[in-house]
């Protein structure tokens, strides 16, 4: 692709609680703050032809087309289009990928793309979609909460408790260490008085992780009809689940190479089986590597979404990849998962890692509920 990321910024991630560091803010306020920060860094966000924003909970504070609301709050030009995208947890990356596709085909010249989610104000499943409980869908098409899918997947893939404890601990330790490496947080702005990703528990130990009890066993009975005859052993603890949180990220994407941080080499998104909900990201990864004519060995940095510990543990086990290049500054198990913003946050994080490592190619992989996945490869523009 001949599409470039001029700049990509993210907010800190605040706990999804009433006293969370961002809970007193608004979703459109987070986006407007990112627009101002992009402007301050010379990315010219108000020249955008469109704002494409991922968001999963599109009700209440995030209703009314949150992209349009954010456009107005940020003072973007009237002619700029505004579109809100719900592709579950892949939404932020899908927004960037679709913006890049519009630019590549000549429909627009530049766009702001990313995502926002304030789970302190719009909790998980707050839209109360009929699908969540609709027994008119037969297994395996019926909805299964992602935590339950992850627990079942651990049994299916043979990922044991020790492997998940190890990746959870590694994520916490790397996230805590990243706070002392300015380059790894160079694209994270300060907002609302919050300076850090406040979900990080850097003092977690192996003993603490090992002492935690499985957290999602009760969901088996509630969703027995959707599970069918599937049998599995509950294994996942809260340490193996990404904390719910507030956050946003935004990238300025254009056809202009001058002043850009990276070129988008290839992008892929795909669906998959609802029954194997969290595996679609692997399929998207295979597609994007094939489209780019590259391999995992070519990647200098990889941001692989920690959609529960089972997924990242399976990636590290089943693929020939250097763990030192994966989630260098920690992942979602430590920092939290603001659903619609996640993919865009990982793009921003990836660019920071490539700069710190003086790397060339980087890969982002995201996966979500109901069998949705997306992946993107970027090439850092040096000098």
PAKESE-572254 format. One record per residue (C-alpha): x negated, y, z negated. Coordinates in steps of 0.1 Angstrom, whole numbers, plus 5000, padded with zeros to 4 digits. Example, Ala and Ser with C-alpha at 12.3 -4.5 7.8 and 13.67 -1.06 7.14 Angstrom:
BEGIN
487749554922486349894929
END
This chain:
BEGIN
500050005000498950365006500650494975498850644945499350704908498251054902498751024864500550794840501350894804503150734774504550844741503550674709505950394699508050454668509850194647513450134656514650244622516450544608513150664594511050574625508650834638510750914669514250834655515151204652514251274688516351214720515650984749515751284774513451474750510851204752510951214790510851594791507751584768506051354792506851584821505251874802502251664795501951554831502151924841499452014816497151754832497551894867499851614880502551864893505551664881508051934892507051864928508751524926511451434951512951184926513051074890513450694886513850584851514250234836516550194806518349894793520850024768522750274790525350384765525650654738522450854736521250684768524450694787525650934814522850844838519850904815517650984845519951274855520151394819516351374816515951564849518051844835516251844802512851854819513752134843513051934874514152094907517852064917517151874949515251594930517251274930517751084897518350714893518550494862517550134866518449834844516349534852516149434816512649434801511049484836512849814842509950044837507749864862510549814886511150194886507550254896507549974921510750094938509450454938506250334955508350154981510350464989507050654994505550385015508450385038508450765042511750825025510151054999506751194993506351184956508251064925508251054888508950694877508850514844511250424815512650514782514350324753515250444719516350134700516750334668519750494685520850224710520149884695519649554713522749434731524649754720526449764754528449454743528549324778531149054783528448834799526748784765529548574753531348464785531848094784533148114820529548074830528347714828524847624815522247704827523748034839525148144805523348424786520848314760519148574737515548614746514248514712516148184715514848134750511248194738511747944709513047674733510347754758507647684732508947324729509247284767505747414774504147244744502947564728502347494692502547714661498747754659498447884694501148144688499748254655496348304672497648534700499848724675496848784652494648884682497149134694497349304660493549314656493049454691495749714686494249834653490749854669492050054699492950344676489250394671488450384708489550714723489450594759492050324752494550584740493650864764497050854781499150844750500451184740501351304706505051374702507451454674504651444649503851084657500251014667500050634665502050324676503550284642504549914644500949794643500149574613496349574617495849414583497549084592495448784585495648424597496848324563499648574564500748464599500648104590502848154559505748304579508848094584510648034618512948334623515448234650516747894640520248024632520748134668520847764679524347714664525648054677524647974713525047594712527447614742524847794763522047564753523947254764521946944755518647124751516847004720513947204705512147274673512347634660508747764658508748134664508348364634508648744634504948764640505548594674508248854684507549204696509049464672511949674685510950034689511350374706509150494734508850624769506250634797506150814830503950804861503551054889503450854921502751004956501150934990498351184981495051024973493251334961493151364924494751024918493750774891494650464910496150324942498950074941497649774960500749554958503949504940506349214936509649154917511648844916514448654899514248314883516248064864518248194834517447864818513747934819514248304812510748414805508848244833509748474862506848704854504548414864506248384897505948764903502248744894501648474920503448674946501648994940498248824940499048664973500248984988497049164977494848874989493248864954492848624925492948664887489148644888489148974907491049154880488849364857491849424833495149254828498149384809500349084805503549164786503648984753507348884756507048674726503848484717504748174737504448364770501048514765499848184749500947994780499248244803495848214785496147834783497247764819495248014839491548054844491148404830488748574807490648664775488448964770490049124800493649064788495549314767492349484757493949734733496549494719499949414732503649424725503449174696501649444677502749774693506449704699508749664729510949964739512649754766513249984796509950164790507649864786506549814822505650184826503750184793501649894805500750074837499550374816497650144793496049954822494650274837493050364804491450014802490150034837488550374830486950254798485649934815484750114847486849844864488249834899491349614900494049584873497149374870500449434851502849144846506249184829509048944823512648974810515848804800517948604825515048524847513648854859509948924866507749194882504049244887501749514901498149534911496349874911492849974923491150244902490050554921486650624908484750954907
END
